Amino acid sequence: MTALGYSHLAICVADLDRGAQFYTAALGFRAGPSYTSAGRRVTALMECEARRFSGRFLRLGDVLVELLAYDPSQPPARTPRRPDEVGYAHISLVVDDIEAAVAAVEHQGGARRTRFEISFDDGRTVIVFVTDPDGNRVELIWHSTDGESRGHAAYLGLAGLGWPAAGREPAAAAGPA
């Protein structure tokens, strides 16, 4: 058996409209229409006690994210979930302006968590972890130069995997001064 390709990543949110607004307005995803599903077979498949759920797919480049809002929803044990707990840790996005991205996250109800600056080659890389309004972690990465982006990819062992995606490297002029 071989997987034929990536399908999507699902994120549970408390409010579907608020979640979609956050990911589209703050992070640049494009939203598709909402759908609703209900019934014992579906909830058995999802292994939950919810009576129904609503979903909406979001796209950013080649990546699909599905937001799911269950009825009733179950609040997390703690928000945000600790990143060292087994399971979903974060999604990661390369941005063209780290300060504008963090400001947009905060404006849409998310929160800044941590910030780290490093140099991998000939410039600076800034990494900021934020959370969406439900406490799900998102990593934002900004590279000051194309060389810095390549250096970061080499450090992570991603140089041969096409990261960041071709044609999507941030402009060197955008970002923190």
N, C-alpha and C positions, 0 to 999 in steps of 0.2 A: 504494500500500500504506500502510495505517495500522495501527500497533499497536493492538490492542483493549484492552490494559490491562497493568498490571504483573503479573508472575508471581511471581518470587522472586529472591533473591540467594543464591548458593551459596558456602560457606566450607569449605575443606579443613582437616580437623583430624586429628591423629595418632590419637586415641582417641575414638570416637563417644560412648560413655557419659560420659567426662570432659567432652567438649565440651558435650553436652546438659545435664549437671549445672551447668556454669558458666553457660550462657546462661539457664537456668531459675531457678536459685537466686540468682545474683548480679544478673541483669538483668530478671527477671520475665517471660521468654518462657514460653509454654505449649508443651509438646512433644507431637507426635503419635507414632504407633508407628514403629519402625525398619523398614527394608526392606533387602534385599540384592539386588544385581544382578551378573551374571557373564556371561562369554562374549566371543568375539572381536568380534562386531558392536558390543556396547556399549562395549568398551574402544576400538575404532576410532572410534566416535562421540565419545568423550571425549578422543581423541588421547593416550592414555597406555598404558603397558605393564603396568599393574596387571592382575591376573587377575580381580579382582572388587572391588566396593566396597559399603559399607553406607551408608545415608543415613537422615536423620531430619529432618522438617520441624518448624520452630518458628514460633510466631505471637506477635506483639506488636501488638495493635490490628489495623490493616490490612496490616501488613508480614509477609511470609513469608521466613524464612531457611531454607535447606537446608544441613545439615551433612553433609559427605561424608568418609568415612574409607576410603582405598584400601588394598588389600593386594597387593603391598607398598606402603607409603607412601614418599614421597621427602621427606627433610628439606629445609627451605628453605636457601638459600645462607647466609643469616644471619637471626637472630631478634632483635628484630623486623625485618621488612623495612623499609627506609628509606621514609618516606612520599613522598619525591620521586621514587621509582622509578615508572615508568609501570605502571599497573595498579591493582588494588584498593588504595585508600589507607586507608579506615576506614568503619565504620558509625557513625551518630550517633544518640544517644538523649537526649531531654529527661527529666530526672529530678526528683522532688519533694524530694529530700534528697541533696545532693551528697556530704556526709561519709558518710552511711550507704551510698550507692551505691559509693563507693570502698572502704569497709571490706568490703562484700560481695564485691566483685571480688577483693580481696586474700585474703579468707577462702576463696574458691573456687579459688585457685591462679593468679589473674591478677596483674598488677603495675601500679602507678601509674607513669606516665611523666612527664607535665608538667602544670602547672596555670597558669591565666591568669585574672585578674579584670579586668572592664571594666564601664563603665556606658554604656548606650545611651539611657536616658531618665530615669526617676525612681527607679532602684534600682541593684542590682548583678546582673551575670551572672558566673557562675563556669563555666569550661570546664576539664575535666580529661581528658587522654588517658590511657587505660589499655590494657593488652593482655590478651587471653585467654591461657590456658595454652600455646597454640601460637604466641604472638607476633602474632596478628592484632589490629590497632588498633581501639579503640572510643572514640568521643568522647562524653563525658557533659556535658550542659549543664543548668545550674540558673539560673532567673530568680527574683529576689526578689519581683517584682510582675508583674501582668498587663501594666502599661505597659512594663516592662522587656522582657517577651517580645515585645510589639508593636514596640518600638524595635529590637530585635535583628532581627526579621523584616524591618522596613523597611530596615535597614542591608544585609542580605543580598539584598534585592530579592525577598523571599519573601512580602511582605504580600498580594499578589494570588493566591498559590498555596495559601493555607490552612495555613501553617506557624506554630507547631506545630498539629497537627491539632485541630480544634474539639472542645471538651469535654475536652481532655487537658492543658490548661495546668496547671502545678504550682501548688499552694497557696502563697501568699505567705509564710505563717508557717513553712514547712519549709525547712531548709537551714542553712548556716553562720551562727553568731551574730555 
